[in-house]
Amino acid sequence: MSDSSQYIVEAALDIHVPGVEPLVAPFREKYDPSVEKGMPAHITINYPFLPGIEPNKNLYEELADLFTKIDPFTFSFNGLGRFPGVIYLAPGPEAPFIELIENVAANFPESPPYSGAFDSLVPHLTVAHAEDEELMASIERQLLDLAPEHLPITIQAKQVWLTDNRSGRWQEQKVFKFGRS
């Protein structure tokens, strides 16, 4: 087990998307440092979520109540997008993700998405990080070559995971299902 005093405990709320692994895993393994720390393919809903949280029954109940008010929804990945230094899969429609992100932010105002660093949020599944533009162009070409045999991918979002890295690796702490079951 890792010595937790060597890093800051972080938490996140994510929608995990294992269905995209055949397309993205080879790239994420090489170009997304979160993979070696245990983070699966995902769309972030809130990070850092209540930095340094100590999960407890009250927090779990608040999150469960929040997510039971969200209906499961279907989305697809049809193509790629780019941020500076990042290539990602773009989910569509964006509206359910934006609504979910905004609901979490409204219920946990002390935990704005990405610490409030961005004026607008773009739901995405990170595939690769790199500062080298030639490398990014090469990764993008490779992904575009593979895309026709993998995309579109349609997925039903049914739950959100609370993950944290208190063990030194990202691990699922609790899953919260959408809707009332």
LUMSEVO-223958 format. One line per 8 residues: for each residue x, y, z of N, C-alpha, C, CB. Coordinates in steps of 0.001 Angstrom, whole numbers, plus 500000, padded with zeros to 6 digits. Atoms other than C-alpha are relative to their C-alpha. Glycine has a CB too. Layout:
BEGIN
X Y Z X Y Z X Y Z X Y Z | ...
***
This chain:
BEGIN
500848 498814 500000 500000 500000 500000 500887 501241 500000 499039 500003 501226 | 499237 498767 500102 501243 503500 499189 499881 500827 501260 499544 500807 498808 | 500036 499057 498882 502096 506089 501814 499214 501218 499556 501443 500398 500469 | 500893 498934 500454 499204 508535 501466 500484 501388 500364 498636 499793 500568 | 499494 498674 499641 501226 511367 503013 500818 500612 498863 500853 499917 501271 | 499167 499509 501093 503174 511695 499730 499207 500680 498894 500785 498868 499419 | 500799 499369 501042 500273 513052 497676 498716 500525 500607 499699 499013 498852 | 501276 499439 499570 497054 514991 497957 498894 499038 499571 499772 501435 499400
501133 500864 500339 493937 512826 498122 499033 500792 499133 499287 499462 501285 | 500949 499386 500915 491686 513643 495207 498823 499053 499799 500673 500345 498645 | 501193 500791 500300 488186 512488 494359 499369 500542 498722 498980 500036 501187 | 500673 499615 501235 486073 512578 491216 498663 499283 499911 500877 499680 498764 | 501254 500642 500394 482572 511838 490015 500094 499795 498490 498720 500872 500407 | 499783 500350 501401 482733 510035 486667 498935 499044 499495 501377 499385 499816 | 500750 501042 500684 480702 508091 484177 501043 499143 499291 498920 500596 498986 | 499021 500894 500607 482846 505089 483273 499421 499438 498711 500397 498856 500974
500444 500362 501345 482701 504029 479635 500878 498861 499455 500051 501238 499052 | 499153 501105 500455 484252 500563 479173 499801 499634 498535 499743 498796 500842 | 500276 500341 501391 482639 500192 475740 500930 500642 498986 498620 500377 499677 | 499090 499343 500944 485223 502526 474179 501421 499464 500094 500007 501495 500241 | 498630 500488 499793 488270 500616 475430 500642 499408 498749 500004 498967 501083 | 499323 500539 501186 488863 498709 472162 500617 501084 499107 499021 499182 499187 | 499466 498894 500803 489388 502052 470404 501059 500787 500756 498876 500932 499572 | 499142 499028 499314 491041 504168 473101 501112 499414 500857 499165 500853 500849
499021 500559 499058 493013 501770 475334 501453 500108 499523 499674 498555 500258 | 498589 499917 500411 496178 501615 473191 500567 501427 500095 500149 499490 498570 | 499558 498609 499941 496341 505423 473121 500050 500495 501443 499071 500893 499166 | 500032 499580 498588 495326 506008 476741 501178 499409 500763 498672 499575 500667 | 498888 500643 499288 497940 503501 477944 501320 500716 499756 500125 498542 499578 | 498752 499300 500327 500688 505471 476191 499962 501488 500322 500315 499820 498544 | 500054 498545 499988 499409 509041 476409 499053 500606 501036 499608 500472 498663 | 500846 499457 498935 497081 509395 479415 500528 499490 501336 498495 499598 499799
499376 500445 498750 498921 509306 482752 499016 499470 501042 500772 501130 500595 | 500963 500490 499013 495694 508606 484662 499809 498482 499905 498656 500706 499814 | 500173 501442 500181 495654 505054 483236 500902 499230 500958 500299 499595 498544 | 499085 500736 499123 498739 503936 485157 499629 500152 501470 501430 500472 499782 | 500470 499824 498624 497035 505233 488302 498613 499397 500203 499980 501483 500364 | 501225 500765 499831 493955 503075 487693 498722 500609 499469 499819 499740 501387 | 501228 499364 500474 491499 505472 486034 499568 499385 498668 500200 501527 499850 | 500492 500561 501258 489367 503720 483399 499521 501116 499056 498854 498996 500272
500591 499048 500952 487949 505404 480299 498741 500574 500650 499667 499308 498605 | 501095 499356 499269 485472 507951 481647 499707 501389 499457 500331 500085 501485 | 500367 498602 500220 483633 511226 481259 499875 500608 501396 498644 500151 499148 | 499994 499368 498680 484258 513519 484202 498740 500833 500200 501250 500879 500174 | 501140 499182 499611 481242 514986 485949 500450 501080 500982 498884 499126 500623 | 499451 498999 499080 483142 516724 488761 501367 499543 500480 499049 500236 501207 | 498638 500232 499532 486860 516895 489497 500637 501351 500233 500829 499149 498982 | 499929 500888 498845 488298 517547 491930 498730 500142 500830 501252 500309 500858
501226 499976 499223 485207 516577 493858 500353 500108 501472 499140 498744 499728 | 499736 499766 498578 485347 517977 497378 501413 499540 500350 498958 499264 500882 | 498615 500467 499835 489154 517767 497412 500295 499530 501418 500969 501106 499627 | 499614 500559 498720 490457 515561 500173 498838 499449 500805 500698 501028 500795 | 501187 500451 499265 486974 514284 501051 500280 498746 500793 498846 499754 499049 | 500046 501232 499223 486490 511676 503666 498599 499450 499752 500304 500237 501565 | 501346 500501 500295 483593 509642 502226 499302 499554 501287 500065 498828 498991 | 500761 500376 498815 480857 509154 504785 498540 499796 499601 500129 501082 501119
501397 500344 500266 477230 508079 505059 499191 501211 499537 499364 499402 501247 | 500757 498809 500393 475878 511651 504820 500294 500393 498554 500324 501170 500937 | 499633 499666 501380 477808 512354 501613 499379 498989 499043 501543 500033 499829 | 500582 501027 500855 476700 509043 500118 498499 500209 499844 500283 498609 500568 | 501445 499769 500070 473073 509833 500969 499677 501217 499136 499421 500187 501409 | 500219 498805 500828 473323 513324 499422 500166 499665 498515 500982 501130 500405 | 499755 500355 501392 474804 511897 496228 498921 499058 499469 501378 499357 499854 | 501044 500928 500427 472298 509042 496062 498710 500754 499711 499761 498919 501070
501216 499210 500203 469432 511523 496443 500098 500827 498716 499751 500924 501210 | 499801 499190 501203 470860 513783 493736 499854 499147 498739 501385 500674 500028 | 499984 500793 501225 471391 510992 491212 498706 499235 499758 501141 499039 500040 | 501296 500645 500262 467996 509343 491740 499060 500943 499252 499347 499544 501321 | 500817 499017 500726 466551 512566 490264 500410 500118 498531 500106 501368 500674 | 499505 499973 501377 468501 512009 487023 499535 498727 499305 501566 500129 499953 | 500403 501178 500765 467033 509706 484389 501198 499460 499227 498834 500339 499035 | 498966 500544 500881 469357 507288 482600 499847 500623 498608 499910 498436 499925
500062 499403 501336 470251 508638 479167 500971 499295 499066 500313 501511 500057 | 499171 500619 501025 471743 507418 475927 500823 501079 499315 499135 499226 498971 | 499127 499075 500728 474686 509072 474232 500873 499190 499057 500876 500854 500978 | 499127 500651 500979 477056 508311 471384 501312 500752 499883 499313 499913 498626 | 498740 499390 500420 480639 508929 470462 500041 499861 498489 501264 499322 500696 | 499964 499999 501456 480804 509932 466811 501324 500466 499432 498911 500860 499470 | 498757 499465 500519 484147 511658 466527 500898 500543 501087 499717 501071 499005 | 498968 499480 499113 487157 513348 468040 499864 501499 500188 501378 499668 499459
499880 498573 499750 487737 516765 469540 501394 500281 500518 498924 500492 501003 | 498664 499600 499530 490807 518732 470567 499891 501184 500938 500924 500347 498812 | 499667 498860 499160 491821 521007 473406 501505 500166 499823 499575 499786 501541 | 498534 499914 500039 495355 522371 473599 500619 498850 500808 500484 501375 500556 | 499310 501101 499341 497452 519298 474399 499138 498794 500319 500599 500487 501239 | 500903 501109 499686 494441 516929 474537 499200 499605 498757 499045 500385 501160 | 500920 500558 500992 492626 514664 472076 498948 499234 500786 500745 499068 498944 | 501069 500666 499261 489244 513395 473201 498912 499495 499063 499399 500948 501033
501234 500397 500657 486132 511543 472137 498908 500924 500506 499653 498492 500270 | 501062 499049 499663 483158 513893 472057 498668 499266 500092 499922 501141 498949 | 501309 500642 499897 479886 512518 473452 498894 500927 499520 499731 499567 501438 | 501153 499215 500403 476606 513645 471996 498729 499222 500294 500079 500370 498507 | 500056 498551 499795 474245 514974 472862 500723 500412 501290 498537 500471 500043 | 499300 499466 498832 476115 517169 475333 499044 500379 501131 500820 501209 499601 | 500933 499429 499018 472988 518466 477105 499846 499179 501284 498657 500159 499367 | 500149 500733 498739 472513 515579 479589 501239 500092 500895 499695 498545 499711
498763 499872 499224 476163 515853 480634 500100 501383 500643 501227 499742 499103 | 499953 498633 499467 475998 519629 481025 499024 500132 501165 499667 501040 498891 | 500997 499944 498928 472819 519286 483095 500500 499272 501248 498667 499388 499528 | 499470 500776 498877 474438 516633 485277 501129 500748 500699 500495 498631 499519 | 498886 499227 499444 477602 518696 485765 499468 501205 500779 500961 500466 498873 | 500573 498821 499336 475536 521777 486628 499231 499616 501268 499070 500752 499035 | 500719 500447 498806 473330 519820 489068 500962 499689 501140 499152 498768 499681 | 499007 500313 498958 476357 518501 490942 500611 501295 500531 501116 499059 499445
499400 498726 499571 477916 521983 491011 499039 500804 500867 500418 500832 498780 | 500988 499261 499209 474679 523520 492324 499823 499382 501391 498651 500035 499266 | 500171 500680 498724 474418 520893 495074 501269 499997 500845 499549 498588 499765 | 498712 499966 499300 478115 521129 495984 500778 501232 499526 500823 498680 499743 | 499367 498784 500508 479040 524783 495339 501453 500168 500447 499207 501195 500437 | 498615 499944 499544 482258 524319 497299 500928 499160 499127 500090 499535 501438 | 499232 500880 500867 483384 521942 494558 499676 500250 498524 499727 498540 500359 | 500295 499745 501419 483114 523636 491148 500846 499086 499101 500264 501493 499649
499247 500861 500910 484176 521458 488191 501347 500621 499634 499186 499729 498732 | 498638 499570 500332 487910 521690 487543 500410 501239 500798 500113 500287 498498 | 499706 498889 499081 488114 524112 490492 499622 501351 499413 501474 500002 500365 | 500449 498750 500606 486345 526745 488355 500962 500555 498970 499780 501017 501058 | 498963 499521 500919 489268 526963 485916 499486 500350 498599 501069 498962 499880 | 500484 499789 501365 487087 527026 482772 498666 500725 500008 499868 498664 499260 | 501255 499260 500123 484322 529423 481702 498869 499106 499502 500178 501186 499058 | 501009 500935 500486 482509 526669 479824 500585 498594 500076 499550 500350 498538
499566 501388 499878 482651 522920 480183 499598 499228 498758 499404 499345 501262 | 500237 500827 501168 482913 520486 477310 500110 498545 500447 501011 500330 498842 | 499915 501407 499634 481988 516906 478171 500918 499271 499009 498585 499350 500026 | 499036 500682 500859 484725 514625 476862 500573 498767 500684 501127 500951 499606 | 499275 501158 499518 486570 511340 477223 501424 500144 499472 499326 498641 499537 | 498614 499758 500401 490299 512011 477190 500628 498730 499446 500824 500523 501186 | 499303 501106 500639 492269 509782 474843 501506 500180 500117 499589 499883 498531 | 498558 499769 499976 495707 511424 474848 500326 501420 500447 500603 499734 498621
499405 498713 499614 497741 514230 476396 501390 500061 499382 500063 500170 501575 | 498631 499783 500481 500849 515634 474707 500155 501464 499641 500330 499089 498772 | 499713 498614 500366 502464 518993 474213 500591 500099 498595 500957 500626 501012 | 499368 500046 501318 504219 517958 470989 498911 499946 498926 500961 498772 499882 | 501071 499908 501004 501943 519056 468131 500134 498940 498910 499998 501384 499365 | 499823 501054 501003 503479 516600 465657 499510 498661 500526 501471 499894 499584 | 500475 501233 499375 502810 513745 468065 498478 500001 500062 500597 499837 501415 | 501461 499917 499930 499237 514956 468596 499379 499766 498625 499562 501370 500555
500518 500184 501362 498672 515106 464827 500097 498527 499592 500778 500892 498993 | 499828 501408 500309 500027 511561 464482 498965 499144 500741 501420 499552 500359 | 500999 500736 499215 497783 510245 467285 498611 500211 499389 500017 500459 501494 | 501300 499695 500583 494801 511998 465733 499794 499246 498684 499863 501508 499772 | 500105 500741 501273 495511 510455 462297 499748 498509 500265 501297 500182 499152 | 500181 501423 499674 495809 506989 463859 498579 499729 500502 501029 499555 501064 | 501370 500157 499490 492534 507437 465725 498974 500122 498880 499711 501045 501086 | 500936 499826 501113 490775 508701 462612 500020 498796 499065 500332 501273 499218
499926 501218 500816 492044 505648 460701 499218 498852 500637 501462 499586 499795 | 500698 501074 499283 490584 503339 463380 498513 500290 500214 500662 499768 501340 | 501366 499598 499642 487377 505295 463945 498909 499302 499192 499858 501477 499830 | 501109 500614 500746 485301 503841 461077 499628 498594 500474 500352 499944 498544 | 500345 501351 499534 485548 500337 462539 499489 499999 501443 501215 499081 499886 | 500427 499936 498592 484665 501535 466089 498865 500990 500272 501172 500364 500856 | 500989 498950 499736 482445 504605 465805 498890 499936 498960 500664 501399 499997 | 500389 499476 498696 479741 505415 466394 499859 498887 501046 498690 500770 499879
500231 500868 498846 479547 503821 469828 498860 500640 500781 501311 499823 500895 | 501142 499487 499242 476211 504213 471602 499976 499316 501358 498655 499769 499235 | 499910 500479 498620 476091 503855 475383 498852 500575 500812 501360 500384 500636 | 501007 499485 499067 473480 504197 478090 500698 500336 501306 498842 498965 500231 | 499479 499555 498707 474572 506235 481092 498948 499661 501049 500338 501548 499997 | 500931 500461 498980 472978 504584 484115 500467 500327 501407 499792 498519 499870 | 499449 499800 498664 475262 505549 486984 501243 500881 499959 500330 498656 500643 | 498802 499183 499793 478042 507729 488333 500821 499329 501091 499637 501490 500386
499099 500544 498996 481073 506520 490254 500658 501131 500778 501065 499102 499346 | 499138 499165 499164 482701 508301 493163 501306 499234 500112 499356 500308 501434 | 498684 500631 499929 486386 507488 492814 500924 500911 500788 500576 499716 498576 | 498957 499183 499376 489357 508625 494843 501330 499267 499924 499643 500330 501475 | 498653 500559 500120 493081 508063 494984 500690 499844 501358 500846 500881 499094 | 499398 500087 498659 493593 507648 498733 500949 498825 500144 498918 499894 501048 | 499092 501153 499931 495316 504293 498129 501258 500220 499164 499281 498733 499528 | 498897 499754 500923 497727 505871 495659 499603 499713 498557 501201 499154 500383
500562 500289 501322 495612 504652 492721 498538 500409 500008 500157 498486 499625 | 501423 499692 500090 492193 505697 491470 499219 498717 500222 499642 500643 498625 | 500831 501157 499697 489624 503320 492926 498564 500455 500193 500515 499257 501256 | 501423 499720 499817 485854 503200 492873 499657 499849 501479 499120 499050 499122 | 500426 500046 498611 484449 504032 496299 498520 499645 500124 500274 501335 500675 | 501450 500206 499915 480736 503998 495565 499413 500284 498621 499343 500925 501104 | 500712 499750 501236 478395 503797 492594 498602 500490 500345 499948 498726 499110 | 501329 499405 499796 475201 505854 492365 499195 499843 498719 500106 501512 500408
500828 500260 501180 472456 504724 489997 499094 501196 499726 499156 498714 500192 | 500950 498978 500418 470356 507169 488012 498582 499460 500162 500263 500436 498532 | 501405 500349 499940 466598 507183 488516 499645 499258 501276 499627 499170 498809 | 500498 500726 498824 464493 505512 491116 499836 498541 499621 498645 500599 500519 | 500142 501427 500328 464805 501744 491204 499385 499248 501145 501349 499384 499645
***
